[in-house]
Amino acid sequence: MQKRRAARRMAGLRPVQTWALFDAPLLRLTVMPSSKNDLQKPSQVMIDKILAVRRDRVGAVFGSLEADILTEVERRLAVFLGIAK
């Protein structure tokens, strides 16, 4: 029963995003600001920093990623986790 309640509170697994840019092309996907994503400065999705986040710990939305970038995040996650086809 506790596991089910905990699962409902989870927002899911999320790669962390950072503004401290590093040159690690396989582990960091750089996203440049645009009118579509509303980011204020260049950011990176940290493929190797996946976190489980409780819904009540998720803050306000500060931007969104386009479908092609999300597809690339999924592809890199699959490679990183060893589940790529």
C-alpha positions as CSV (number, residue, x, y, z in Angstrom):
1,M,0.0,0.0,0.0
2,Q,2.8,2.4,0.9
3,K,4.5,1.7,-2.5
4,R,1.3,2.7,-4.4
5,R,1.0,5.9,-2.4
6,A,4.6,6.7,-3.0
7,A,4.2,6.0,-6.7
8,R,1.3,8.4,-7.0
9,R,3.4,11.2,-5.4
10,M,6.2,10.7,-7.9
11,A,6.4,13.0,-10.8
12,G,8.7,10.6,-12.6
13,L,12.3,10.3,-13.5
14,R,13.8,13.5,-14.8
15,P,17.2,14.4,-16.1
16,V,18.5,17.4,-14.3
17,Q,19.1,20.6,-16.2
18,T,22.0,23.0,-15.5
19,W,23.3,26.3,-16.7
20,A,26.9,25.4,-15.9
21,L,28.0,24.3,-19.4
22,F,30.5,21.4,-19.8
23,D,32.0,19.9,-22.9
24,A,30.6,16.3,-22.6
25,P,28.6,15.7,-25.8
26,L,27.3,12.3,-24.9
27,L,26.3,13.2,-21.4
28,R,25.2,16.8,-21.8
29,L,22.7,18.0,-24.4
30,T,23.0,21.7,-24.9
31,V,19.8,23.6,-25.4
32,M,20.0,27.2,-26.6
33,P,17.4,29.8,-25.7
34,S,14.6,30.4,-28.2
35,S,11.1,31.8,-28.4
36,K,9.7,28.2,-28.4
37,N,11.4,27.0,-25.2
38,D,11.4,30.3,-23.1
39,L,14.9,29.6,-21.7
40,Q,16.8,32.7,-20.6
41,K,20.3,31.3,-21.2
42,P,22.0,28.3,-22.7
43,S,21.3,25.2,-20.6
44,Q,22.2,21.5,-20.7
45,V,20.2,18.4,-20.0
46,M,22.4,16.2,-17.8
47,I,21.8,12.7,-19.2
48,D,23.9,11.1,-16.5
49,K,22.0,12.8,-13.6
50,I,18.5,11.2,-13.6
51,L,16.5,11.8,-10.4
52,A,13.2,10.5,-9.1
53,V,11.2,13.6,-8.0
54,R,8.2,13.8,-5.8
55,R,5.3,15.8,-7.3
56,D,5.3,18.2,-4.3
57,R,9.0,19.0,-4.8
58,V,8.6,20.1,-8.4
59,G,8.9,23.8,-8.8
60,A,7.4,26.2,-11.3
61,V,7.9,25.6,-15.1
62,F,10.7,27.8,-16.4
63,G,10.7,26.6,-20.0
64,S,9.8,23.7,-22.3
65,L,11.7,21.6,-24.8
66,E,10.7,21.0,-28.4
67,A,9.8,17.5,-29.5
68,D,13.1,16.9,-31.4
69,I,15.1,17.8,-28.3
70,L,13.0,15.5,-26.2
71,T,13.5,12.7,-28.7
72,E,17.3,13.2,-28.5
73,V,17.1,13.1,-24.7
74,E,15.2,9.8,-24.9
75,R,17.8,8.4,-27.3
76,R,20.8,9.4,-25.2
77,L,19.1,8.1,-22.0
78,A,18.5,4.7,-23.7
79,V,22.2,4.6,-24.7
80,F,23.4,5.7,-21.3
81,L,21.2,3.1,-19.5
82,G,22.2,0.4,-21.9
83,I,18.7,-0.2,-23.2
84,A,19.1,1.2,-26.8
85,K,18.1,-1.1,-29.6
